[in-house]
Every structure is written in structure tokens, then in C-alpha cells.
Amino acid sequence: MQLEPGWPARLEPEFAQPYMAQLRGFLQDEKRAGKRIFPPGDEIFEAFAHTPLERVKVVILGQDPYHGEGQAHGLCFSVRPGVKVPPSLQNIYREIHDELGHPIP
């Protein structure tokens, strides 16, 4: 996993916690059982590859991850170009447009 330089020192202590090993094991078991996991494993921490720690001002946590094929790619409230925009993201775009006048993508 590629991370922006400021993240490893902050994240490594969390990655070493027992709950992270349990979570990894759970996801591996689910995958072995034939369940699809979104986003793909190499994209789970994608946000940390694109955002320098020192530039983070706000963190928004999503409650329900995207579960459609090709939707989840490791960035909250985002889909790749060409992927149909889920209703929750359409609502966010509409609110940004209504409040700030920013055009809806």
C-alpha cells in the first residue's frame, strides 16, 4: 500500500492493534467463503495515498459503504469516472450546488 509520507508513523500503531489483525482475519475468511468485499483489498486505504496528513482539516465518515460492483474504490463519497453516481452522492452534489452554487458534476 502506497501512503503519503506523513501517514505511516500515525497509522502503524493502529495497524499493530489486535482489532486490526481480527479485522484482517475476518475479511480473509469472508473472501474465502465466496463473499465479495468492497472496496478491493488494495484500495481500502486509498485516501491515505492521495491526501497528505498535514493537509487534512476535516474528516467525514460514511455510515454505509457503496456495495455495487465498481462503486467502492477506497474514497468515501466518490466513484470512479464512468461509474453511475449512487443516490447518496447525488444528494451530496445537490446540497453542495444548492448551498455553494458549485455545478453538479
N, C-alpha and C positions, 0 to 999 in steps of 0.2 A: 504494500500500500504506500503510495506516494503522499506525503503530507507536506504542507507548508512548514518551513523551518521552525516556527515558534511552537507548533503543536506537540511534537514528541515528548518534550520534557513535562508538559502539562498532562498528557494523556497516558503515558507509560504507567504511572502509579495506578490509574483506574484499570488499565488493561491487565494489570497483575492481580487484581482483586479476585477472590473466589467466585463472586457472582458472574464475572466475565467468562471464566472457564466453564461455569454451569450453563451460561447462555450459549457459548460456542458449542458445547456438547449437545444441548437441546436442538439447536439448529441443524447440526450434523445428523442427529437421529431423525429429525423430521424429513430431511432431504433423503436419507437412506430409505425412509418409509414411503418415498414417492411423492411427497408433498412439494409443491413449488414454493420457493421462498423469494420474496421481493423486498428490496432490490437484489440483483445478483450479488453474491458474496464480495466480489472485488469492487463493488460500488457502495457498500453500506456506509462507509465513512467518506464519501466523495466530497462533501462540503469542506472537509479539512484539507483537501488537495487544492482548493480554489480560493480559500479565504485565509489571508494571514491573520494570526491571532491578534496582533496589535491593531488591526483594523475593525475588529468586532466591537460593535456598540450595543447591539440588541440581539437576543436570541429568541426566535419564535419556534415553539414546539408544536408539531402537529399531533392530533389525537389519533386519527385513523389513517394509516398509510395507504397509498394507492395500491390497488390489488389487481388491476387489469394488466394484461400482457403488454410489456413495453412502456408502461407508465412510470413505475418507480425506478429511479436511477440514482438514488442517494442524495438528492437535493429536495428538501421539503418544499411543497407547493410549487413544483416545477415538473415539466415534461420536456422530453427532447423535441426538437423541431420535427414536424410531420406527424406527431402523436396527437390524437384527439384530446382536447383540453377537458379534463374532468369537471363536473359541475362545481365542486368546491373551489377550484382555481378560477373558473368563470366568475364566481361570486366575488372573489378577491379582486380580480381585474375590474369588475364593475364598481366595487367600492372605491378602488384607487381612482378610477375615472371620475366617479361622482364627487369625491372629496377633493381631489387634486387636479382634475382636468387632464390627467395623463391618458393618452389614447390607449384603447384596449388592443393588445397585440392580436 
